[in-house]
Amino acid sequence: MNILITGNMGYVGPVLVRFLKNSHPNAKLIGYDSGFFAHALSAAKSLPEVFYQTQYFGDIRNIGYEILNDIDAVVHLSAISNDPMGKEFEEVTRKINLDASVNLVEMCIKSGVKNFVFASSCSMYGAGGTLPKTEEDDTNPLTAYAKSKIGVEQAVSRMELGSMTFTSLRFATACGMSDRLRLDLVLNDFVASALLSKKITVLSDGSPWRPLIDVRDMARAIDWAICRSSKIGGQFLAINVGKNENNFQVKDIAEAVAEAIPGTKIEINTSAKSDARSYQVDFSLLEDLAPGFTPLISLRESISSLQNGISRMYFENELFRESEYIRLVSLKNHCLNDRLDKELNWKKS
């Protein structure tokens, strides 16, 4: 099996490649990435890319058909990957996350790719109300990032897929340790804050709901989707990926971190307006279709992995929100240092 992973040099890729190397030892793994965050290594003893047979550096907006030669499955991780970046680079987010993704799907259909796995997000539920959202419920995307994800699903659902099986994995909010750590994710931020300053500051009133999924469980779900038959869920499938027990309010996440890291104080801005992005998600369909691939990692285990990982980094910067582990900071630094232009294209040296 030949597997192409786009955006492999981000947060999920380093965990995913090790998982796939174990579950498919004879597979040929090919990476394709722009390299925006390649420098943001965290406690890695070797480059994660050593597990790839081939690593391409390129912009997903310009990917060519030659990259898709003999590819059996594509895992599409490439994206401007969160709400702050989407707000700062809104038009670029549309071009990369939506336009380039739809173009890639069309190219894969023409190239005879058997399985296409799209990394989507439960953030498309936005202001989700009080009941857990199923795949049949209306979406309510509030940000450029969330709108791009549902936009891809809508576009692909109207396509003739030929012989290709398409799986859109609507992931819960990612968390956990990676060789390219992100500290702009809610649990990861709280753990870093607790370790480095003994204080967690919740900027909202703490009431919004967030489902969580450890990046290791994301890899397991991707592995299932790579091999999914259209007989299981249909040729086009959009599916929530997480666990019902892992729907938490933000204040509960903070309290779990404080319990795991003694001496941590929690400051909640009780006068703040409630964050409109609040959603609980129903993951029953994943349990039905992929009973052997549902999440296994508990919140406590995710916290522990982050504690150990950040400790191995000897990272003592209380101002971690200004570091390369914050994706928007990395992009802004590239732009300020004249490495990227305003459209996020690499400039020639």
Helices and strands as residue ranges (DSSP letters): E 2-6, H 13-23, E 28-33, G 48-51, E 54-57, G 60-62, G 65-68, E 73-76, H 83-88, H 90-93, I 94-99, H 100-111, E 115-121, G 122-125, H 144-157, E 165-171, E 173-175, H 186-197, E 199-202, E 209-214, H 215-226, E 236-241, G 244-246, E 247-249, H 250-260, E 265-268, H 284-289, H 299-312, G 320-322, H 327-336
